[in-house]
Amino acid sequence: MKRLVTVLAAPVFVAALSGAASASDDYYIGKWAFDEPEACVQADSDFMLIDPDGSFRIQHVGRARTVGYWSPDDMVLTMEVLTAPSSDKRRLWTYETIFSQDTVTIVVQERDPDHFKATASLYDESVTFDAFRCED
């Protein structure tokens, strides 16, 4: 989980994509935890919440760290993200700006009903991660 947040939290805040997710892309809608299924019940986990209106947020202890819009195309998610800067050393990038905006491409290699494995890319860096569906 922390690895995906590392990529998505690369200081970025939202530039809207047009349109919401289509019915065929409902798979991604919901609450996802990272790295292991047990993260769904750990209070200090980061979660990715993907909404049917095309928006998403990465949150930690109930507070959004990253927000944005997502656009699915089967096994590829394009995420326009906006994040405030952070001194969190777990992140891949550190920016000295107030807010940062970028596009993250997530290519899904495997997926089943409650899990997907993917690689997120931003600029010339990429991180592979596992995401697990959590009950709301």
WOLINKA-V990289 format. One record per run of one state. SS is the DSSP state (H for helix, E for strand, C for the rest). FROM is the first residue (numbers start at 0). TO is the last residue. Records with the same first field share a line. If there is no record, write none. Layout:
SS->FROM-TO  FROM-TO
This chain:
C->0-0  8-21  28-28  34-35  41-44  50-53  60-61  73-74  84-97  112-113  122-123  134-135
H->1-7  22-27  36-40
E->29-33  45-49  54-59  62-72  75-83  98-111  114-121  124-133
